Amino acid sequence: MTKIYAVTNQKGGVGKTTTCVNLAASLVATKRKVLLVDMDPQGHATLGSGINKKDLKLSVYDVLMGDTDIASARLTTDPAAYDLLPANVDLAGAEVNLIDQSRRERRLAEALEPIKHEYDFILIDCPPSLNLLTINALTAARGVLVPVQCEYYALEGLTSLLETLKRVAGSVNPGLEVTGILRTMYDPRNSLTRDVSMQLTDYFKDQVFGTVIPRNVRLAEAPSYGMPVLTYDAKSKGSLAYLALAGEILRRSSAKTQ
């Protein structure tokens, strides 16, 4: 059964896109078939996958507007080998253009339906706000991955996000649940980082992934070369961390189906 995860946090700069690109590549490395959906008008997941967003003939915008299907708009990344439904600035107009449309919050879910059986995992990179694009992602997903930077306001923002997810589950997607909370940009030398990490695990317990994503220069450099860190430097700490995360997600998903 296909696992569809929205990667979201209403706070920007916490590693959502980094997680989407590198988790997609890491899952492919475990021989899984993966589709990454870029639902952010900034198109950073598209750029980080080595695709020039200015040259797109079709994008997720065209899919949401009903002008094409995902099979026609998706691209295969090289050498990471996951499929990508790309995005560019056109996506910024989707919310306005869809506002009067019927079933506007279900456009992505309905577009995924014909092709989702082709994949083991579908990851959706969300914008850093709760808008119609994010609602589409949360309606299409069965689980939510929440990247969190271990800093002062992390807990307050996370509590607010989880309340939002409950409201979405209650209104448009009853099956939606938090798959896991991921600690990103982790620096064990920083006492605040350690304190916030401990608070997260104390409060959210098993919802927090055991894997942490460290601050890592190679991980930060990889997007500028249009590739996941696994391709850029497979032996880096960032690469090894995302491989470990992929393994943890596979174990969790396997345990739930047993």
Salt bridges, closest charged atoms under 4 A:
ASP83 OD2 - LYS33 NZ 3.67
GLU110 OE2 - ARG103 NE 2.57
GLU113 OE1 - LYS116 NZ 3.26
GLU118 OE1 - ARG74 NH1 2.98
GLU151 OE2 - LYS11 NZ 2.88
GLU163 OE2 - LYS166 NZ 3.79
GLU177 OE2 - LYS256 NZ 2.09
ASP187 OD1 - ARG189 NE 2.98
GLU221 OE1 - ARG218 NH1 2.99
ASP233 OD2 - ARG218 NE 2.97
GLU248 OE2 - ARG252 NH2 3.54
